[in-house]
Amino acid sequence: MIDPDDRERRALTHAMKFMGELMAEIGWSTRFSELSAEQAEKLAEAAVDGFQESMLATAPHDENEVPF
């Protein structure tokens, strides 16, 4: 991401909370290079899911928009 705006920065912060919860389960002393493929994938999913959730929640809504 190049030059994120304020909304994207907030979404990144939200994503880090998702990632932090997962790292608490994995163990904070675990190095990234020591993660299993499954753990690395889950960490990436947590980052993307958290970012997307925040962006969706803060998206501007047009009352006149057709929902399809």
C-alpha positions, 0 to 999 in steps of 0.5 A: 500500500502506497501512501495510505489515507486516514481510513486505510491507516485505521483499517491497518490498526484494526487488522493488527488487532486481529493479528495480535490475537492470533500471535497471542495463541501462537506465542509472541516469542515465535519468529516469523521464520519458525511459523508453520505454513498453516500459521503463516497463512492464518496470520495473513488471513487475519491481516486481510480479514481485519483490514477488509472488515474495517474498510467495509464498516467505514465505507460511505453509504449512498441512501439512493444506491441500488443494492444490486 
